[in-house]
Amino acid sequence: MKNVLNYSYYPGCSLHASGKEYDESARGLFKALKIGLQEVPDWFCCGATPAHNVDELLSLALCAKNLELADAVEGDLAVACAACFSRLKTTQHKLGENESKRKQVEQAIDAKVSLEKPVKHLLEILARDFGLERLHKAVSKPLNGLKIAPYYGCLLTRPPDVPQLDCTEAPTIMEQVLEATGAETVPWSHRLECCGANFTLSRPGVVLKLTGDILASAKRAGADCLVVACPLCHGNLDIRQKEIEEATGEEYHMPVFYITQLLALACGVSPNKLGFGSMIVNPMPLLKEKNLI
Amino acid sequence: MKNIKNTKMELSQETMNVGFIKKVEALSGSSVRRCFQCGKCSAGCPMRSFMDHPPNRIVRLIQLGQWERVLAGRSIWYCASCETCSTRCPNKVDLAAIMDALRKLSWDADGPSKESYVQLANKLFINNIKQYGRQYEMRLAAVFNVKSGQFLKDLMLGPKLLSKGKLKMFHSKNKNLAEIEKIFSRIEEMRKKGDAP
């Protein structure tokens, strides 16, 4: 295992706006763990779901361009957003096995595509490169007593041959990382279900139904809070939670944390630097109750 | 449902539209013909209840040459690309990729689908990339509301997100924006020449 870890970093669009607490806490956590993180200069949007939905070539070209830009920065590419992660990995996968698509993309970006740099989700870096044992040792404020429902959503694990982060139908990487901090994770039914993703803009009714089911399942399992690793899942679970409560008559008040927020808290990063204030469902009462702040 | 039961389907070499099947297979890189209708895709589909045709029926309709019904319906636009179907298919039919191919065919033809909001959202999202290089969530939501005529949609959410710093009023363009513009224009050029789908 390497002692000094350095990564190039692709935050993605959401982490500069609606998911800024994910960016803040990821940087805070990596700094505390002494892992280097250097943002790729002038990266572009990966195209996300809308681009591949209607224009595969555009989607592949945008990601290939980003991979080219990332080559200028040293270290494997660390990606925070599950959707960006999925698109970049899909691009590497498709262009690696399909000669004619690769040629089209090369023509579109007017450069050779470079597929060598490993693309890694933050979870992968924490659990595998850094390692659970070291992570456990770095914990100065154990999250004892916190019952967490870890939510994977779609794109961290599916389809099987693309992200290769963990088992597709029964992943445990989030549980392992969270349990290294002393937190308790609950077994629950909806951890791999879709939250409705970008229908939040076009058809919010879809999100109210799908995300509503996820919240209900987490509550049934006795969780205090949800933990996510995707800004879109976060937006749906956190920002739309009040609307879901109004529509269903259920009360959740369930804080939705980015995994890096809780890990950073456990590793001694000041709570003021973790963006708790910008979450819509206020996490402070829960954190106070559990003596974590 | 009623429509489907009452519509007589005549099968022949012509009505099977094998050309369309091949087009979808080439675009998606997945077999359409291998599907044997086990229904596992529809069983796991989170969006099934919002669709007019469930995922397995989409494949069946295409196999039978009934692609016009697929493209005219709203199912393809209600697919969330969650990849559950492709993950679970016992025959390795990559249905999520087939959905992408069908949307592209409908999109390129400026298709007759009843679902316009999802298409509008996609269009604005891609336009944002072209204009700014990155997503600009505030503009995306505002323009969507205006163009879809839903001026009051999520009205209470905007100020709340702004006060939490989750929406930015102003957005800076990428310094290297010209490179993205070139990618868009090269792709357009390639398509004109028939070098790319």
Interface residues (C-beta under 8 A of the other chain):
Chain A: C13 S14 H16 A17 S18 K20 D42 F44 C45 G47 A48 T49 P50 A51 H52 N53 V54 D55 E56 L57 L58 A61 L62 K65 K94 N98 Q104 Q107 A108 I109 D110 C154 L155 R158 P159 P160 T168 E169 E193 C194 G196 A197 N198 F199 L201 S202 R203 P204 V206 K209 L210 I239 G277 S278 M279 I280
Chain B: L27 G29 P46 M47 S49 F50 Y78 A80 S81 C82 E83 T84 S86 T87 D94 A96 D100 A101 R103 K104 W107 Y117 V118 L120 A121 N122 F125 I126 N128 I129 G133 R134 Q135 E137 M138 L140 A141 F144 K153 D154 L157 K160 L161 K164 G165 K166 L167 K168 N174 K175 N176 E179 I180 K182 I183 F184 R186 I187 M190 D195 A196 P197
